[in-house]
Amino acid sequence: MNRLLCNSFGRQLCIIGTGGCARETYSYIKDIFLSQKEDITDKVVFLDKDELVKDGMQIMDCRVIKESGFDRDKYVVVLAIGDSRIREKVFAKYKGCDFATVIHPTAMISEYSKVGNGSIVAPNCVIGPNVEIGDFAHINIQTNIGHDCRIKDFFTTAYSVNISGACNIGNTVYFGTNSCIKQGITVCDKVIIGMGASVVKNITVCGTYIGCPAKLLINKNTP
């Protein structure tokens, strides 16, 4: 599997966002260019709101451009926003652009699995065989995803998440650091699994879940 899929045709990569997720993603892209023995100079920019960008501004030796200077014909977009819900909203703004899929060279992904368009897979992740991950997912450092999982769009993991095999996970779901899920479990759309939580039963109500075993803390359907 290619580590940077973007059909760039010579265009620059534009990282949407300048927060921690964006800066980490830039480091992954640098590692990809290094592994391919390519020079990254002038091939990547960050993008932020006009009022936050000063002339000549750089982050981690990378130029920052204003939103007003974005040209969809010039750039291939890397959607590097950690919050699934915000990432989904920002995607709507840039819908129709070409999006890059960024996969770090140290990630181990089965040749029989699929990672969706616009997704980011961080260092030292393991994705087993016959896994399908939707578009614009962020699979964070040292996440393990077992065989035969089906995961929909805008999925996010924090560090060191363990997804057991044959799980079905909906849209806009977030797993916090060191959380885990039992094999064969289903999780509905718009769910947050808190840090260190263990999911051992199907989740059918959207909301925030914490603890071992994970229990509903906040129901998003209530005011």
Buried (B, 14 or more C-beta within 10 A) or exposed (E): BEBBBBEBEEBBBBBBBBEEBBBBBBEBBBBBBEEEEEEBEEBBBBBBEEEEBEEEBEBEEBBBBBBEEBEEEEBBBBBBBBBBBEBBEBBEEBEEBBBBBBBBEBBEBBEEBBBBBBBBBBBBBBBBEBBEBBBBBBBBBBBBBBBBBBBBBBBBBBBBBBBBBBBBBBBBBBBBBBBBBBEBBBBBBBBBBBEBBBBEEEBEEBBBBBEEEBEBEEEEEEE
